[in-house]
Amino acid sequence: MGVVMLVLHQFEFSHFNEKARWALDYKGVAHERKSYLPGPHMPAIRKLSGQQQTPVLTIDGEVVAGSAHIIDALEERYPEKPLYPVDSELRQQALALQGRFDEQVGPAARSALFSGLIQTPGYLVKMFARRASTPKRLLYRASLPLAKRMIAKGNNVVDKQDIARAFARFEEALEEVADMSLGTGFLVGESFSVADLTAAALLAPFANPDHPDMSRPQPVPAEVADIMARYSEHPALHWARAIYRDHRPV
C-alpha cells in the first residue's frame, strides 16, 4: 500500500481551519499545509472543491471541504485516538454541539473579532500573511483598502446591529461552555472529544492559547486588544487554554 498524501488547504489564523489542523495533529496524521490569503484564495479553492471556503483536505485525490466533514473523514480513515465518543448517545450529543457551534458560535466569534480587525489592516496582514513572502505580503497589504467593504460584508461587520448580535451570541457561548465544563472539565461525557476540540478551537481567537498555530501576533493594536480584554479572564477562555495545553499537540 502506497503512502497516503494529505494536503490541508488553509488560512493561517482561522478558527475553522484550526479545527482541521487540531484533528490531524491529535491523530498524528502526517500532512502538508498549503496556506492562502483570504480573498485571493477564492479562485483556487473554488476550482479545487467547487466552493470557496477553507479548510479543504485532499486525501489521495479525494477532496473534503469543511472542518466537520474533514474530521468525519479522519475518524473513518484513522480511527486511533478517536474524537467521537463510543457511546452512541454521547456521540450524538458531541456531534450536535459541533454542528451548533459551527453554525452559530464560529461565525459570531469571527464577526466580533473582525469588528476590530477591519480597522487595523496592517495587523490583519500579520495574522493571515505572517508566513507569506515579503512581495506577496506587501501586495496584500496594499490591496486591503480597496477590499475593505468586501471583507466587512464577508465577516458580517457592516451593520452595527449585526455586530451587536454577534457579540451577544459569543457571550452566550462563553456562559454555556463555562457551565457545561464545570463537572468533568469536558463538554460531553468524561473525556476529550470533538465537542471540546470544536469549542476550544472556535474560542481560540479570544483565548490566545500558547500554541504556534493560533497565538496572535504581537503587539496587538488597541482596536483589537480592547475587544480581547472584555473576555480574557472569562472561565470559558481559561477552560479553552487548558484544553489546548492538555490535548493540542504542537
C-alpha positions in Angstrom: 0.0 0.0 0.0 1.4 3.4 -1.0 1.8 6.4 1.2 -1.4 8.4 1.5 -0.7 12.0 0.7 -2.8 14.6 2.6 -2.7 18.3 1.9 -4.6 20.8 4.1 -5.6 23.9 2.2 -6.0 26.6 4.9 -5.9 30.1 6.2 -3.1 30.7 8.7 -5.1 32.3 11.6 -8.6 30.9 11.4 -10.6 29.0 14.0 -12.4 26.7 11.5 -9.1 25.8 9.9 -7.7 25.2 13.3 -10.3 22.6 13.9 -8.9 20.6 11.0 -5.3 21.2 12.0 -6.0 20.0 15.5 -7.8 16.8 14.4 -4.9 16.0 12.1 -2.3 16.7 14.8 -4.2 14.9 17.5 -4.4 11.7 15.4 -0.7 12.1 14.4 -1.6 12.1 10.7 1.3 13.4 8.6 0.2 16.1 6.2 1.3 19.1 4.2 -0.3 22.5 4.6 -0.9 25.0 1.8 -1.8 28.4 3.1 -3.8 31.0 1.2 -4.6 34.7 1.7 -8.3 35.4 2.4 -9.9 36.9 -0.7 -7.3 35.9 -3.3 -7.9 32.3 -2.2 -11.3 32.1 -3.9 -10.5 31.1 -7.5 -8.1 28.3 -6.4 -10.3 26.9 -3.7 -13.4 27.0 -5.9 -11.5 25.2 -8.6 -10.3 22.6 -6.2 -13.5 22.0 -4.2 -16.5 23.6 -6.0 -17.0 26.1 -3.2 -14.8 28.9 -1.8 -14.4 28.2 2.0 -11.4 26.8 3.8 -10.4 24.3 5.2 -10.2 21.8 2.4 -8.4 18.5 2.8 -7.2 16.4 -0.2 -6.6 12.7 0.5 -5.0 10.9 -2.4 -7.2 12.9 -4.9 -10.3 12.9 -2.8 -11.4 16.4 -1.8 -13.1 17.0 1.5 -14.4 20.5 2.3 -15.3 21.9 5.7 -13.9 21.2 9.2 -16.7 18.9 10.3 -16.5 16.8 7.1 -12.7 16.6 7.4 -13.0 15.3 11.0 -15.5 12.8 9.9 -13.2 11.6 7.1 -10.3 11.3 9.5 -12.4 9.4 12.0 -13.2 6.9 9.3 -9.7 6.6 7.9 -7.7 7.0 11.1 -9.7 5.5 14.0 -6.8 5.6 16.5 -7.3 8.3 19.2 -11.0 8.7 18.4 -12.7 12.1 18.6 -16.2 10.6 18.5 -17.4 9.1 21.8 -18.0 5.3 21.6 -21.3 5.6 23.4 -24.0 6.4 20.8 -25.9 8.9 23.0 -22.7 10.8 23.9 -21.6 10.7 20.2 -24.9 12.2 19.2 -24.5 15.0 21.8 -20.9 15.7 20.7 -21.8 15.9 17.0 -24.9 18.1 17.8 -22.7 20.5 19.8 -20.2 20.6 16.9 -22.9 21.4 14.4 -24.4 24.1 16.6 -21.1 25.8 17.4 -20.0 25.6 13.7 -23.3 27.2 12.6 -23.6 29.8 15.3 -20.6 30.4 17.6 -17.9 30.3 15.0 -19.4 33.0 12.8 -20.3 35.1 15.9 -16.7 34.9 17.2 -15.4 35.8 13.7 -17.7 38.8 13.4 -16.8 40.0 16.9 -13.1 39.8 16.1 -13.4 41.4 12.7 -15.2 44.3 14.2 -11.8 45.3 15.4 -9.6 43.8 12.7 -11.4 45.7 10.0 -10.0 48.9 11.5 -6.4 47.6 11.5 -5.4 46.3 8.0 -1.7 46.1 9.0 -2.5 43.8 11.8 -4.8 41.7 9.7 -1.9 41.1 7.3 0.3 40.0 10.2 -2.4 37.4 11.2 -3.2 36.0 7.8 0.1 36.5 5.9 2.7 36.1 8.5 4.5 33.3 6.6 3.9 34.7 3.1 6.8 36.1 1.1 7.6 39.8 1.5 6.4 40.8 -2.0 3.1 38.9 -1.5 2.6 40.4 1.9 3.2 43.9 0.7 0.8 43.4 -2.3 -1.8 42.0 0.0 -1.5 45.0 2.4 -1.8 47.4 -0.5 -5.0 45.8 -1.7 -6.8 45.8 1.6 -8.2 49.4 1.5 -9.9 48.5 -1.8 -11.2 45.3 -0.4 -12.4 46.7 3.0 -16.1 46.7 2.1 -16.0 43.2 0.8 -14.1 42.0 3.9 -16.6 43.7 6.1 -19.6 42.2 4.3 -18.0 38.7 4.2 -17.5 38.8 8.0 -20.9 40.4 8.8 -19.5 43.6 10.3 -21.2 46.2 8.0 -24.2 46.7 10.2 -23.9 47.7 13.9 -26.9 45.6 14.8 -25.3 42.5 13.2 -22.1 43.2 15.2 -24.1 43.6 18.4 -25.9 40.3 17.8 -22.6 38.6 17.2 -21.2 39.8 20.5 -24.4 38.6 22.2 -24.2 35.1 20.7 -20.5 34.9 21.5 -21.1 35.8 25.1 -23.9 33.2 25.4 -21.5 30.6 24.1 -18.9 31.6 26.8 -21.5 31.1 29.5 -22.6 27.8 28.0 -19.1 26.4 27.8 -18.3 27.6 31.4 -21.5 25.8 32.7 -21.0 22.6 30.7 -17.4 22.1 31.7 -17.9 22.6 35.4 -18.5 18.9 36.3 -15.9 16.9 34.4 -13.8 19.5 32.6 -15.3 18.3 29.3 -18.4 19.3 27.4 -19.7 15.8 26.7 -19.0 12.8 28.9 -15.8 12.4 30.8 -13.2 12.5 28.1 -11.9 14.7 25.3 -14.0 14.6 22.2 -14.9 16.5 19.1 -17.1 18.7 21.3 -14.1 20.0 23.2 -12.0 20.4 20.1 -14.7 22.4 18.4 -15.5 24.7 21.3 -11.8 25.4 22.2 -10.8 25.9 18.5 -13.7 28.3 17.8 -12.9 30.3 21.0 -9.1 30.3 20.3 -9.0 33.7 18.7 -10.1 35.2 22.0 -8.4 32.6 24.3 -5.0 33.3 22.7 -3.7 29.8 23.6 0.0 29.1 23.9 0.2 27.3 20.6 2.0 28.4 17.5 -0.9 27.8 15.2 -3.2 30.2 17.0 -1.1 32.5 19.1 -1.8 36.0 17.9 1.0 38.3 16.6 2.3 41.0 19.0 1.9 43.8 19.6 -1.9 43.8 19.4 -3.4 47.1 18.3 -5.8 48.9 20.7 -8.8 48.3 18.4 -8.3 44.5 18.9 -6.9 44.5 22.4 -9.9 46.3 23.8 -12.2 43.6 22.5 -10.0 40.8 23.8 -9.7 42.5 27.2 -13.5 42.2 27.7 -13.3 38.4 28.0 -9.7 37.5 28.7 -10.5 36.3 32.3 -13.8 34.5 31.5 -13.8 30.9 32.8 -14.7 29.6 29.3 -11.4 31.0 27.9 -9.4 29.7 30.9 -11.1 26.3 30.0 -10.1 26.7 26.3 -6.5 27.4 27.2 -6.4 24.3 29.5 -7.9 22.1 26.7 -5.2 23.4 24.4 -2.5 22.7 27.0 -3.6 19.2 27.6 -4.9 18.0 24.3 -3.5 20.1 21.4 -0.2 18.6 20.1 2.5 21.0 19.0 
